[in-house]
Amino acid sequence: MPSFTAIIGTGATVLSSIKAIPQIVKSLRTKRLQDLSWGWIVLGLVSSYFWIVYGLLLADVPLVSSSVVTIGSFMVLFYLKRKYG
């Protein structure tokens, strides 16, 4: 049975990886991104980059994998903001 720490870590990883998906879906539907902050997008990209580096230094594959998904989501938002926002 997984430890409590592993369960919490897995939950945090999954939620962090999918946190931008509702915004992506809404942005694709409405094509309105005026209220979406550039600062939030850039902070998401930079923090995800640092998590990837940190995960690589620790050789933590789940951390790197979730951070790659997260940075991909923020890259999509960056593109949509440039296109529609």
C-alpha positions in Angstrom: 0.0 0.0 0.0 1.4 3.4 -0.9 2.4 5.7 1.9 0.4 8.8 2.8 3.3 10.9 1.5 3.2 9.1 -1.9 -0.5 9.6 -2.1 -0.3 13.4 -1.4 2.7 13.7 -3.8 0.8 11.9 -6.5 -2.3 14.1 -6.0 -0.2 17.3 -6.1 1.6 16.2 -9.2 -1.6 15.3 -11.1 -3.4 18.6 -10.1 -0.4 20.7 -10.9 -0.1 19.0 -14.3 -3.8 19.7 -15.2 -4.3 23.1 -13.6 -4.2 25.1 -16.8 -6.4 22.8 -18.9 -9.7 24.5 -17.9 -8.2 27.8 -19.0 -7.0 26.3 -22.3 -10.5 24.9 -23.0 -12.2 28.2 -22.2 -9.7 30.1 -24.3 -10.2 27.9 -27.3 -14.0 28.2 -27.0 -14.2 32.0 -26.5 -11.0 33.1 -28.2 -10.9 35.9 -25.5 -7.8 36.1 -23.5 -7.7 39.8 -22.6 -8.2 39.1 -18.9 -5.5 36.4 -18.8 -2.4 37.9 -17.3 0.9 37.7 -19.1 2.6 37.6 -15.7 0.7 34.4 -14.7 1.6 32.7 -18.0 5.3 33.7 -17.7 5.5 32.7 -14.1 3.9 29.3 -15.0 6.5 28.8 -17.7 9.5 29.8 -15.5 8.4 27.8 -12.5 7.8 24.8 -14.6 11.2 25.1 -16.2 12.8 25.2 -12.7 10.8 22.2 -11.6 12.1 20.3 -14.7 15.7 21.2 -13.8 15.1 20.3 -10.2 13.6 17.0 -11.1 16.5 16.2 -13.5 19.0 17.0 -10.7 17.1 14.6 -8.4 16.6 12.0 -11.2 12.9 12.2 -10.3 11.0 11.0 -13.4 7.5 11.7 -12.1 8.4 15.2 -11.2 10.0 15.9 -14.6 7.1 14.3 -16.4 4.5 16.3 -14.7 6.5 19.5 -15.1 6.8 18.8 -18.9 3.0 18.5 -19.1 2.6 21.7 -17.1 5.1 23.7 -19.2 3.3 22.4 -22.3 0.0 23.7 -21.0 1.5 27.1 -20.3 3.1 27.1 -23.8 -0.3 26.6 -25.3 -1.7 29.5 -23.3 1.2 31.6 -24.3 0.5 30.9 -28.0 -3.3 31.5 -27.5 -2.6 34.8 -25.7 -0.4 36.0 -28.6 -2.9 34.9 -31.1 -6.2 36.1 -29.5 -5.2 38.3 -26.5 
